[in-house]
Amino acid sequence: MAISSSSATITRFFVPEPDVGDFWSYVDEKLRAGAFAEPDDTRTEAAGFTSWEDFFDPSFSYGSYRKGEYVAFNFRLDQKKVPAVVLKQFVRQSVQKYRDEHEGKWPSRSEKQEMQENMQEYLLSRAFPQPSSFEVVWEPARNLLVLGTSSAKMLDAFLEFFERQFQVYPVPLFHAQWAANMLALTPGQKDTLGSIVSLKSPTALSDGRFLGTEFLTWVWYYIECLGGSIQAGEKTAELHLGERMTLLLPRDGKERVVCTSQANFLHEARTALRQGKVVDEVQLLLIIGENEYVLTLDSSLWAVKGLKTPKQLPDYGSEDPDGRFLEKMYFIQEVFEAMDSLYMRFLAERLTPGWESDTLVELQKWIDEGRSAPETAQSPTAIA
């Protein structure tokens, strides 16, 4: 969904700083060079950049992509498609026509294949392109790229196009990459992280997913036993469990338990923990001052799903055309800062020897016995 929507899905990337003299001139040149152009009849797909306000507008008039210190635009992908059932029906008619002309003889396999290819080409030439798009925000000050989708197909299409146009290569901020690229880890913590998840491996996302399940389980423990309060800069964030949690068996992924906001919600979830399942997805409520946020994280820790931010004013007026956008980004930034602090708090335990000797012992005790007593929750050995 769109970044600016009331329930957004956001995927994050780290973007290395481009080696250019004038960043904004560089952005202007690349966006205009990659502006969306309508596909002709010979093309089945077209991709390009369009304006933030209207994904049908690729003009970027008056530098509309610049909003404060952010670069904001849409990525549009148009595709011509022929539904399989339609193609099948037309091929069937072609086969029947062939039989009528050849005294009932069936076409050979190669002839039928040729019929299918010709019909596919014919139907594509008559099909209308189907547009899809998502919003993109680039924050150069933090080397952060935020995409309003979690669709693997759309992400792949965007990255291929963006890298070709800008000649920079975004790094997906899943579990280990989030830690390595966005958090202030010590050299020792970085070494430990590299020893448990190889960041250079093409399968790092799946190989290191255990780090995400451990974090989500620890977040539940942190909320229930240690109060769920975290310091994010000068602000204090309060964390609470939401209304949904999903657990699964590690290395299996098929046997899933989905717990919702019923009377036995936590009982079911804790029973699943005792059976060896791990937390794969959890909805969280985040309160920062007067602002309340709802979001869902899965064990990849890559996408923030269903993010609900405080209600915005309906109209900022012509004197402040970017006000609504900047307010939305303020809300999103507040969430990111709190999540960075929470993840850093977890990693301060996970990437030290105390993880196995202290924290895992407390976590197992919590799983076995249920909610800790107040004195246990305050114990300095629980999360040192």
N, C-alpha and C positions, 0 to 999 in steps of 0.2 A: 504494500500500500504506500501511498505518498507520505513523504516526510511531514508535510504540512497538514495531514489529515488528523482527525480526532483519535484514531487508533492506528498508529504508524508501525511499520516494520522497518527496521534500520540495520544495515550491514556496514561494518566499519573496515577501513583500510588505512594503512600507513603509507604515505607518499613521500619518497625521498625528495629533497629540495632540488628543483631543476637548476641546472648550471646555465643560467641566463642572466643578462645584465639588467633587464627591466622586466620584472615578473608580469606586470599587467599588460604590457605590450605583447608579450609572449602568449598570454592567455587569449587576448583579443585575436591575435593572428591564428592560433590553433583552433579556437572555437568557430571562427568564420570559415576556415578551411574545411572543417569537419561538419559544417551546418548540413542539416538534413535536406536531401533533394528527392523529389518524387521519383519512384522507379519507373522505367519505361516498360514496354510490353515484353521485352526479352529478359527482364530480371524478375526473380521470384522473391527477392529480399532487398531491403534498403535500410540503412542505419545512419544516424546522424544526431547532432546536437540541436536543440531548440530552446526557446526562451523559458524561463521559470514560470512566467505568468500564463503562457499558452503553448502547449506542446505542438500545436499546428503552425507556430510562428518561428521560423529559423533566422530571422533578420538580426536579432540582438541590437535593435536600434538604441542609440544613446547609451551604449555600454550597459544594457539592462542586466547583464550577468553579474555586475559588481554591486554587492549589497554590504556596505560597510567594508570589513576586511574579509568577507566571504566571497567565493565564486559560486554562483547558484544558477543552475540550468536544468533542462530535461534531457534525457537520452531517449530517443524514439527509434523503435524498430518496427518496420512494416514487413509483413510476410503474406505472400499469396499461398493459399492452401486449398487443396481439394479433399473434401471428406472422403474417407475410404469407402463408405457405403455408396457414395455418388459415383466414384471411379468404377467400383465393382459393377454397378448397374449399366454404365455406358460400355464397359468391356463386354458384358454379357450380350448387349445388343449388337456389338461389333461381331462377336462370335456367331450369333444367329444369322446375321447378314451374310457372313462368309459361308455358312452352311447352306443358306438359300441359294447362293450363287455357285455352289460346288456339289449340288445333288446330295446334300445331307452329310458330306464329309466334314469331319472335325479338323480344325487347324492344328498344325504341328506345334510342339512346345515353343520353338523359336518364333513361329508366326504369331502365336498368342502373346508372347513376350513383346514382340514388335507392336501389336495392337495396343497393348497396355501402355507402352512408352508413348506412342503417338497420341493416345487418348489423354494421357496425363499432360502432355505438352499442350494439347488443344484446350483442355479445361482450364489449365493455368493461364492461358492467354485470355480467357474470358472472365477469370476471377478478379474480384476487387481485393486490393491489399487490405489486410487487417492490421490496424495500428495498435501498438502497445507502447507504454512509456513508463518511466519512473524518474523521480527527482534526484538531483545530484547536488551535494554541497561540498565544496573544497575549502578547508580552512588552512591556508599555507602557514600561519603562525605556529600551528601545532602539527603540521605535516599530516593532517587528518582528512580523509575522504569519506564521506557518508553517502550511502546509496539507499534509496527508498524501496528496496526489494530484497527478498531472500531467494528468489527463483534462480536456480543454478543456470538455466538456459539464458536468462536475461543477464546474469552476472558475467557469464562467459562472453556473450556478444558485446557487452559494454567494454570489458577489459581488453578484448582483442582490438576494438575500434579505438578506445582511448589510448592504449599503448602505441598504436600505429600513428596516431595524430600527434600526441604530446611527447613521445619518446621518453616517457617515465613509466616506472613499473610498480604499481601499487602492491603492497604486501597485505594479504588478508589477516585481520586481527582476531584470529581464533586463539584459544586458550594460551598456548606457549608463545605465539607471536605477539599477542596482547602484552604479555609480561615482558618480553624481550625488547619491544619497540616503544612502549608507552609508559612503562613504570621505571622508577629509579632503583633498580636492583643493584646490590653490591656486586663486586667481581666474584665473590664466593657464591652468591646466589645465582649469578649467571652461569657459572661453571656447573653447579648442581642441576640447574634447569636443562642445560645442554646434555648432561649425562642421562637424564630420564626421558627427554624428548629431543630427537635429532631435528633441528629446524631446517636442515638442508634436505631432509628426506622428502620425496614427492608424496609420501603417505603420512606426513606429520600430523595432518588434521585427524585422521582416524587412529593413528598410533598413539597420540597423546590425549585421546578423548577421556581416558581415565582421570586426567587432571581436572577436567570439567566436572565429572561426576563426583569427585572428591570435594571440589569447591562447593557444589550445590548441596551436598550432604552436610558439609561444614557450615554453610550459611544457615541451614535449618537448625543445627545445633547452636550456632551463635545467637540466633534469634531466641530460641527457647531457653537456653541456659545462661547466656551472658547478656541478655537484654536487648541485643540487636541494634545498639546505638554505635554510630561510627562518625568520626570527625573527618570532614571533607573540607580542607582549607580552614576558613574561619567559621564554617557552618557545621552544625550537628545534624546528621541524618538519622532518622529512626526507621528501622526495617521491620516489616511484619510479613508473615506468610499470607499469600493470597488465597484464592478459592480453588486452586487446581495444582496437582502434583502428579507426575508420571515417573514410575520406577520400572526398571527392567533388569534382567539377568545379564551380568557382564559377559562379553564375548559371545552372546547369543542374539539379543535384540528382538527376539520374536515373542517371548513371554513377557507381556507388559501388564502393569497394574496402574490404572488411572483412578486417582482419588480426587473427589470433588467435595464441595462445601456442605457435606451432610454431617449428621451428628457423630458418625464414626470415622470421619475424614482422617484424623491423625492416627487413630488406632489401626486402620487399614494400612496406612503408609508405614507405620513403625513395624507392623507384622511383616510387611514385605521386606523391610530392612533386615529383620531377624532371619528371614529366609535366604539372605544373601543377595537380594536385589540392591541396586544402586539408584540414586536419584538421577533421572535423565532430563527432566524438565520441571520447572517450578515457576509459579506466578508469585510475584512479590509486590508488596505495597511499600512505597518509599515516601516518607514525610520529611520535608525540609522546610522548616519555618512554617509558613501558612500554605505552602505548596504540597499537594499530594499527587503522587504518580503511581500508576499501575503498569507493570511490565512483566514479560515472561522471558526467561533464559533457558536455553537447552544446554546440553553438556558440551557442545562445541564452543560455547561462550562467544560466538561470532556475531549472531544476529540478536538484536533486541526486538522482540515481537510484541504486538498489541500494546505499544506504548501510549498510555493516556496521560496527557499533561493537563494542567489547569485550564479552564475555559478562557478563551481569548475574547477580546472585544471584537464585535462584528466588523467594525470599520475604523481605520485610523485616519481617514481623510486624505485629501490630496497633498496636504502639507507634509505628511510623513508616509510616503507610499511604501517604504520598506519597514515600517514599524512593526507590522504583524509578523513579518519574516524574522526580524531580529528578536522579537519577544519569544517566538517559537524556538529559535536557536539558543536563547538564554535558558529556557526550560530544559532542552536536550543537553546542553552543557552541564547543567546542574546535576542531571542524572548521571552523565558520564563521570563527573568528578567524584560523586558518591560511590559509583561502582569501581572506579580506579582505587579509591581508598579501601574499599571492602576487599577487593582482590589482593591488594598489597598486604593487607592485614593477614589474609590467609597464607600468602606466599612467605611471609615472615616466619610462619610455622612450617610450611610444607618443604621449604628449601633449606632446612637446618636439621641437625641430628635429633633435636627435640621432637620432631614429628612422630617418629616411631616410639621413642621412649616415654613421651608424655601425652601428646595430643591424641594419638591413636588409642591409647589406653583409656582416656577420658571419653572419646567418641564411642568406643565399644561398650563402656559402662553405661553411657546414656542410651545406647541402642537396646541393651539387655534389660535395663531397669526402668526405663521411661524417663520422664522429666526429672532433672537433678534437683536435689534439695537446695535451698538458698545458700547454705554454707559451701556446698560443692560448686555452685555457680560462681562463688566469689573466690574460690581457691586460686592462688597464684600459679599453681601448676597446670590448671585447666588449659589456658591459652597464654603461655608465658610470653 
